[in-house]
Amino acid sequence: MDIYKIIVDLYASYGYLLVLASAFLESIIVVGFFLPGTFVILLGGYFAKEGNLSIIIVFLLAWGGMVAGNIVNYFMGHGSMKGIEKSERLARFFQGKKTAQRLLEEYGIKAIFLSHIIGSFRSVICFTAGAVDYPFIKYTAANIIASFFWALFFTLSGYFLGESTQGIRGVGDKINFVLIIVFVIFIFLFVVEKIVMDRLKKKK
């Protein structure tokens, strides 16, 4: 079975829906920890270069999905933290809430921008923003701008990745090249996240 062809057909038929849904769901608390939404956006940019999708539409859907998901996440956190803290299991799961709250108190809007760099922490800090009644107008403004750059970075990364594979003829070689580059990107982001989180822990 040709996995590459299956993915190509999937994006050709449902690419825009995949991009929108992935960006939206990655923003939601709990779901975002397990869904590889960023990878889906990267592939959206990649297949835009391959001619299956429009790069502008992919970008707009990724941006809109992230903004909408972050807003839903905010309202999910609004008024629900007390119930979570009463449950020992849920309180353990949301142990990053204290760090998120401290970031919001110390850095405000900057913390929301930072959370878009620390991908796995984004849903927690957006959820916590709602839980601590962070001003919605300020939150939304930061959310729109930060999500813009998040969507732009990953959409263009996928697009230029597609451009760099134009000279590779073999499908197997193309897949290997894409996987290696994606792996390098995520390792880089992981290292950045680790450095930032270590520095934050030292400030406790």
N, C-alpha and C positions, 0 to 999 in steps of 0.2 A: 504493500500500500504506500503510495507516494504522499508522505506527510506534508511536504512543501506544497503540493498541488491542492491538498485539502485546505490548508491555511489560506492559500491564494483564493480559492473558490469561496471560502468563508468570508473573507474580507470583501471580495467582489460583490457578494450578495448582502452581507450584513455589516460591512465595515463601519459605517457611520453609527449604527446602533451600538455596536461593540465599543466604539470610542466613547460615546456619550454615557452609556451604562457603566463602563469601567471607571471613568473619571468621577462619576457621581458616587458609585458604591465604594470606591477607595477612600472617599472622604468620611464615610460613616463609621462611627465607633464600633469596634469589634470586627465588622466586615472588612474594614480596611487593612487589618493585620494579616489577613489571609488571601486577599484578592490581589493578583499581580497586575493592577490597573495600569501602572506606569509602563510595564512591558507591552501592554496592549496599545497604549498611545504611541510608543516607539514604533511598533509594527504598522500603526496607522500612517505615520509619517513615511515609513519605508515603502509601503504599498502606494502611497501618493506619488512617490518618485517613479515607481514601476508603472504608473499610469492607471491604476485601478480606482484611485480616489482623488479628490481635490484636496490639496494641501491646506487651502484656506478653510474649507469646511471642516476638515479634521481638527485644525487648530481651534476654530470657533466652538466646535462641539466639546472638545477637551476642556477649554476654558469655561464654557457655560456649565458643563457637567460638574466641574470642580467647585465653581462658585455655588451652584445649587446644593450640592452635597454638603458643603461646609455650612451653609445656612440651615439646612435640615439638622445637621449635627449640633449646631448651636442651640436650636430649640429643643432637641432631644435632651441636652444637658440642662436646659433651663428648668429649674424646679425639681429635678430628679435626683440630684446628688445625695440628698438626705436619705432617700430610700436605698440607694446603693450602699452608703456607709453603714446602714443597719444590717446589711447582709455581709457576713464575714467572707464568703466566697467571692462575691462581686467586689468587695472592698480590696481584696488581694489582687484581683484582676486589674482594677483601676488604680493600682498603687502609684502610677506615674502622675496621678492627678495633683499630688502635692508639688511635684517639680513643675508641672504645667502652671499651677496657680502662682507659684513663686516667680516664674518667668513673666507671667502677665502683670504681676504687681510691680516687678522691677523694670521691665522693658516695654510693657504695653504693646503698641502696634508692632514694634520690632520683633516681639516674641512670635507674632502671627507670621511675619515674614520668615523668621528662623524656622518655624515649624514646617514650612514648605521645602526647606533644604533637608531637614531631618524628617524624611518621609514617614517613617513608622510612628513618629510622634505627633504628626499633624492632626489626626483624628482626635487624639487625647486633648491636645491644647484647644482645639475648636469646641469640643464637648465641654471642657472646663470653662471656657469663656462664657458659655451660656449658663453653666452652673453657678458661677460667681457674679452673674449679672453684669458682665462687661458691657459697656455702652454699645448697643446694637449698630448705631450709625458708624461709629469708629471701626467696629469689627467688620462691618460689611465693606467699608471703603478699603481697609487693609486686605480683606479677603479677595476683592475684585482685582486689586493690583498684583498681589502675590500670586494668585491663580493665573493671571495673565502671563507672568514670567515663567511659571511652572509649565504651563501648556506650551508656550513658545519654545522653551528649552528642549522638552522631550519630543515635540513634533518635528522641530528642525533637526534634532539629533537623528531621528529615524529617517528623515528625508535625505540628509547628507550621507547616512549609512547606505541608503539605497543608491545614491549617486556613486559611492565608492565601489559598489559591486557591479557596476555597468560593464566593466571589462572582464568580469569572471564568467566564463561560459558554462562550466559544469554546475548543475544544480547542487550536487553534493558539496563542491568547493564553496559555492555561494552560501549555503546553509552554515558550513563550518566557520566561514569568515564572519557572518552575521552574529553567530553565537559567541565567538571570541570577543568581538567588539562590545556586544551587549554585556558580556561578563566583565570586561574591563570597566565599562561605565558604572555598573552596579558596585563593583569593588571600590572604585573611586568614591562613590557616594557613601558607601558603608564606612570607609576610612574617615571621611569628613564628618559623618554623623558621630563616629566613635570619639573623635577629637573634641567635638563640640560638647558632647555629653560628659566626657571626662572633665573638661574644664568647668562645666556647670556643677558637677559633683564636688569639685574642690572648693567651690564658693559657698557650699552649704555651711 
